Amino acid sequence: MADEDRDDVDVSFVVPARNEADYLRGTLASLAALDTEYTYEAIVVDGNSHDDTVSIAREYGAAVVHEAGSSIAAARNLGAERASGEWLAFVDADTRVRANYLTELLGFVETNGLAAASSYCRITGPYRAKLMEVTINHVFSRLEYPILPGFNCFVHVRAFEESGGFPRVPNEDTAFSRAFSRELPTAYCPTVLVESSGRRIDESGLTGTLWHYLQLDVERLRTDY
């Protein structure tokens, strides 16, 4: 994408979605309600859905890109390829952004000279979901190489392209952000700017969820080495 093609769009939201009709409307409604002077677009990357995901995306004026459903990394990367914005905002189909999301994050990255960022989040669902929320907000954010969760990852498009995007490995957002943070400055905005579903915790329990991510990270490390 040539630089001149990006002049009219400040931020591209990339939303991977596969059979997400129950959640996607809330996500896109939150994007439509952003209180900002910045220009932005929404790109829904459909992973071969069999429900109303695509029609809901079009109802909200989002661009729809079709992907075979091979992986969430592939979906995010394809969305980034089709994006026109100077910045990429990766959010999931069960994530809602606060009205001040763009104003706060763009101000944060520009003030601090960052190539990518995330923000504090709120995880909805059972009480045990709060432990995951605390881990993201107060552990991931304080690592030497911060983990930027895939449901809330804000990155400059040129830096993203030069990094090679999300690798097609388990726990792809951890792999991406660790490698990215070793080369370029990243940080967390200490303001809650997104709300995401704790449905995995609700379905599997906290122990099951942590075990799921531990297994993914072990598999990612095996793939790396």
N, C-alpha and C positions, 0 to 999 in steps of 0.2 A: 504494500500500500504506500503510495508516494506521500511525502509530507504534505503537499498541497491538498490531498484528499482528506486530511485530518483537520483542516482549518475550521470547519463548521461544527465539529463534535469534540467536546472536551473529554467526555467519559463514555465508554461503551460498557454496559452491564452484560455479562455473559452468564446465562442461566442454563446449565445442563438439566434436562428433564426427561424422565421416562415413566410414563403412566403416573403423572403427578397432578392429575386434575383436582384432587382433593386439597392440594396446597398451593398450586401455582397462581390461582386468582389472587390470593392474599399477597403473594410476593410482588406480582405485577401492579396490584393496586397501590402497594407501598411505594413503588418506583414512580407511579403516576402522581403521587401526592408529595413528591420531593419539593421542598421550599428552597429554590436555588435560582441564581441567574446563569449558572453554567448550563451548557447544552449537553444533552446526553441521549443515548439510544439504548434500547433493550434488544438483545439477541437471545432467543430461546433455541437451544440446540436439542432437537428432539431425537431421542434414542429409540426410534421405532416403536412409539407408543401405540397402545390399542384402546386408549380411552379418549377423553376430550382435551388432552393436553394441547394439541395443535390448534384446535378451534379457540380455546381460551387465550392462547398466545396471540392469535390474530385479532381476537376481540379487543385486546388492549393495545393493538398497533405494534406489537413486537415483530421484529424480523424473525422468520423461522428458518433454521438451517437443519437439514436432515443428516443424521449420522446413524450408522448401523447398530448402535448400542454396544459397541465393542468394549468401551471402558469410559469412565468419567474423565480420565486424562485426555483421551482422544476427543471427547466432546468439548472440553474446555479449550483445547488447542485449536480445534476447528472453529469455534466461536471467535477466538482471538484472531484467526486468519481473516475472518470476514468483517472484523470490527473496523470502524473508522475513527475511533477516539484516540486522543493522545495518551489517555490512561485507560486501563482495563480494570473493571471492578467485577471480580468473580463472586457470585453469590449462588446459593443453592435454591432449589424450587420450594423449599420449606423455610426460607429465610425472609424476614421482613426488615427493611431498613427504616431508620428513623428519618423524619423530615429534614433534619439538618445533616444527614450523612455526607453529602457531597461537599457542602460548605466547610464542614469540620475536617474531613479527611484531606481535601485538596489544600486547605490552609496548613494542615499539619505537615504534609509531605514537603510542601514548598518552603515553609519556615525552617524545617530541619534538614533540608537537602537530601531527602530520601528517594530511593529508587522503588521502594515498595513498603507497604504498611498494612497493618490490620488495626482493629480497635477492640476495646472491651465489648463483650457481648452479654446477652441474657439468654439462657437456655430455658425454654418452657417445659412443663411436664411435671413429673413426680419430684418430691423433695430431693431425692438422690441425684437428680439432674443438676442440682446446684453444685454438687461436688465437681462435676465436669466443667461447669461454668467457672468455678474458682480455679481449677487447673489451667484452663485456657487463659483467664485474665491475669493470674498471678504467678503461674509457673512458665507457661509457654512464652509469655511476654518478657520474662527476665532471663531467659537463656542467653548464652553468649551469641548463639545464632538462633534468633527467635523463630518459632514455628508459626507460620501464617496459615490458619485453617482455610481449607478450600471454600468454605461457605462464606468467607469474609476476607478476601485477599485483593488488595488494591495495588496495582503495579504499573509502572511506566511501560508503554508498549515497546519502545526500543530496547529497553533492558530485558523485557520478557522475550522478545525475539532473539536477542543475542544469547540468552540463557538456554535456548532450545525448548522452552516451555515445560509443561508438566511431563515427567518421564512416565512411561507406561509400565509402572511397577506398583505393587500393593502399597497403600499408604502414600500415594503420589504427592499429596500436598506437603507431607513431612519431608520427603526426599527433595522436592522442588525448593522449599523454603530454606532448608539447611544448606543446600548447595548455593543457592542464590545469596543468602546472607553472608556466606564466606567471602563473596566477591564484592558485594555492594551493600550500602547502608540500608537497614530496615529497622522498623520499630513499631510499637503499639501506641495508638492514640488512647490516652487513659480516660476515654469517655465512652459510655455504652451507646453504640450507634446501630447495632443490629440485634434482632431477636430471632433465634432459630429454634426449631423443634427438637425436643428431647425424645422423639418417638423411638429411636433405637434403644435408649435407656428404658423407656416404658415397655418395650417389647422384650428386651433381653435382661433388664436389670443392670445396675451399675457394674457389678462384677463381670457379667457377660459382655457388656460393652467394652470395658477396659481389656478383657481377654481378647475380644475381637481385634482391637487396635494393636495389642501386643503381638498377636499372631501376624497381622499385616506387616508390622515393623520388622519382625524377625524374617519374614519372607522378603521384605525389601532389602534388608542387609545381605541376605543370601544372594539376591539378584545382583547387588552392587559388587560383591566380592567373590 
